[in-house]
Amino acid sequence: MFTIPIGSKAPEFNLPGSDGRNHSFFGENPVSGKNGTLIFFTCNHCPYVIGSEARMKELFTEVAGQGISMVAIHSNETVGHPTDTFPLVLERMKEMGFEWLSLDDIQQFTARAYGAQRTPHYFLFDANGSLVYSGRMDNSPRDVTKVETHELHDAVEDLIAGRPMRLPQTDAIGCNVKWWDMDAHWMPGDACDLDYLYQKFPTTKT
């Protein structure tokens, strides 16, 4: 599988942050929260990210009050996507009032280690650093008026309640992560169940 499976331990990293310090998952300047950690891969330009930023801000406030840290990782290549450079990430954070910690994964080692598919792509870990949920926030990151499901919120509730996840994995919805050495729309056939289904059965509808 491209994305790390449920139950995996969080891959460690050492990345520069928006606060001027380098951070790891559990090591020096750890990002891990008391009750869990929500890592999400994101960028500045993606319309799916932009469409869900208000929900992201609400989610940050919610999980922070429950002892779950929420951390953004920016991994897109920046030659073809110059608005995703980290200095512009910092500008957008200030402009939009984002309070979460952002990390610069310009070499994309962390995105590859986690198997990040899209922006946004969420990875929720428990207090021990085990992955309990990965995928999307809801069914419509780009248009809040069409939201009908709340998988990430449900996962956070399940984690705090100490019960099994109702749905531990979903397909991330958004723009492909822009890799340095791949076509802008590259994605392995089995990296996203929906993509794979559409490739094999183009008329399939969900």
C-alpha positions in Angstrom: 0.0 0.0 0.0 1.1 3.6 -0.7 -0.3 5.1 2.5 0.8 3.6 5.9 -1.8 1.2 7.1 -4.0 1.6 10.2 -2.1 0.6 13.3 1.3 1.8 12.0 3.5 3.8 14.3 3.9 7.4 13.2 7.0 7.7 11.0 9.5 10.0 12.8 10.8 13.2 11.2 12.9 16.3 11.8 11.4 19.3 10.1 11.7 23.1 10.5 8.6 24.7 11.8 6.7 27.9 11.6 7.9 28.8 15.1 11.6 28.8 14.0 12.4 25.5 15.6 12.9 22.0 14.2 10.3 19.4 15.4 10.0 15.6 15.5 7.0 13.4 16.3 8.2 12.1 19.7 11.8 13.3 19.8 13.2 16.8 20.1 10.5 19.5 20.3 7.8 16.8 19.8 4.5 17.6 18.1 2.7 14.7 19.7 -0.2 15.6 21.9 -1.2 14.2 25.3 -4.3 12.4 23.9 -3.3 12.1 20.3 -1.9 13.8 17.2 -3.5 14.9 14.0 -1.0 15.3 11.1 -2.4 16.8 7.9 -0.6 17.3 4.6 -1.6 20.6 3.0 -0.5 23.5 0.8 -1.4 27.1 -0.1 -2.9 26.8 -3.6 -5.2 23.7 -3.6 -8.9 24.7 -3.9 -9.8 21.7 -1.7 -7.6 23.1 1.1 -8.9 26.6 0.6 -12.5 25.4 0.7 -12.0 23.6 4.0 -9.8 26.2 5.8 -12.6 27.5 7.9 -13.4 23.9 9.0 -9.8 23.3 9.7 -9.7 26.3 12.1 -12.8 25.1 13.9 -11.2 21.6 14.1 -8.0 23.0 15.6 -10.0 24.7 18.3 -11.9 21.5 19.0 -9.0 19.1 19.2 -6.7 21.5 21.1 -9.3 21.5 23.9 -9.2 17.7 24.0 -5.4 17.3 24.3 -4.9 16.4 20.6 -2.2 18.4 18.7 -2.9 19.4 15.1 0.1 19.9 12.8 0.3 20.9 9.1 3.0 19.5 6.9 3.8 21.2 3.6 5.5 18.9 1.0 4.6 20.2 -2.5 7.4 20.9 -4.9 7.7 24.7 -5.4 9.1 25.2 -8.8 5.9 24.5 -10.6 3.9 25.7 -7.5 5.7 28.7 -6.2 2.8 29.9 -4.0 3.5 26.8 -1.8 7.0 27.9 -0.7 7.4 28.0 3.0 7.8 31.8 3.3 4.5 32.2 1.6 3.0 29.5 3.9 4.1 31.7 6.8 2.5 34.7 5.2 -0.8 32.9 4.7 -0.8 31.6 8.2 -0.6 35.2 9.5 -3.2 36.4 7.0 -5.7 33.7 7.8 -5.0 33.5 11.5 -3.9 29.8 11.5 -2.7 28.9 14.9 -1.5 25.4 14.2 2.2 24.5 13.8 3.3 24.2 10.2 6.3 22.1 9.1 8.4 22.4 5.9 8.9 19.1 4.2 10.6 20.5 1.1 12.6 17.3 0.5 9.3 15.3 0.7 10.8 12.5 2.9 8.0 12.8 5.4 5.3 12.8 2.7 6.8 9.6 1.3 7.2 8.0 4.7 3.5 8.6 5.5 2.3 8.0 2.0 0.5 11.3 1.7 -1.7 11.2 -1.4 -3.5 14.5 -1.5 -3.9 18.0 0.0 -5.5 17.8 2.4 -4.8 14.3 3.8 -5.3 13.7 7.5 -3.5 11.1 9.7 -4.9 10.7 13.3 -2.7 9.0 15.8 -3.5 7.9 19.4 -1.4 8.9 22.4 1.0 6.1 21.7 1.6 7.2 18.1 -0.4 4.5 16.5 -2.5 5.4 13.4 -6.2 5.1 14.1 -7.6 7.1 11.1 -6.4 8.3 7.8 -8.2 10.0 4.9 -10.5 12.9 4.5 -12.2 15.4 6.8 -15.6 14.9 5.2 -17.1 14.2 1.8 -16.9 17.8 0.4 -13.7 19.7 1.4 -14.1 22.1 -1.5 -17.8 23.1 -0.8 -19.1 23.2 2.7 -22.7 23.4 1.5 -22.4 19.8 0.2 -21.0 18.2 3.3 -23.0 15.1 4.3 -20.4 13.1 6.3 -18.0 13.9 9.1 -15.5 11.1 9.2 -12.6 12.9 10.8 -14.8 14.5 13.4 -16.2 11.0 14.1 -12.7 9.6 14.4 -11.7 12.3 16.9 -14.8 11.5 19.0 -14.1 7.8 18.9 -10.4 8.4 19.9 -11.4 10.6 22.9 -14.1 8.1 24.0 -11.7 5.2 23.8 -13.8 3.2 21.4 -13.1 1.6 18.0 -13.1 3.8 15.0 -16.5 3.8 13.2 -14.6 4.1 9.9 -10.8 3.9 10.3 -9.8 4.8 6.7 -11.3 6.8 3.8 -10.0 8.1 0.5 -8.4 11.5 0.8 -10.1 14.1 -1.4 -8.1 16.9 -2.9 -5.2 17.8 -5.2 -2.5 15.3 -5.6 0.7 16.0 -3.6 3.0 17.6 -6.2 6.2 15.5 -6.2 9.5 16.7 -7.4 10.2 13.7 -9.6 6.7 12.9 -10.8 4.1 14.3 -13.2 1.8 16.8 -11.4 -1.1 14.3 -11.6 0.8 11.1 -10.9 -0.7 8.6 -8.5 0.0 4.9 -8.3 -2.9 2.7 -9.3 -3.5 1.3 -5.8 -2.8 4.6 -3.9 -6.5 5.6 -3.9 -9.3 3.1 -4.0 -11.6 5.5 -5.9 -8.9 6.3 -8.5 -8.2 2.6 -9.1 -11.9 1.9 -9.4 -12.4 4.7 -11.9 -9.4 3.5 -14.0 -10.9 0.0 -14.1 -14.5 0.9 -14.4 -14.8 4.4 -15.9 -18.6 4.6 -15.6 -18.7 3.7 -11.9 -20.5 6.2 -9.7 -20.3 6.5 -5.9 
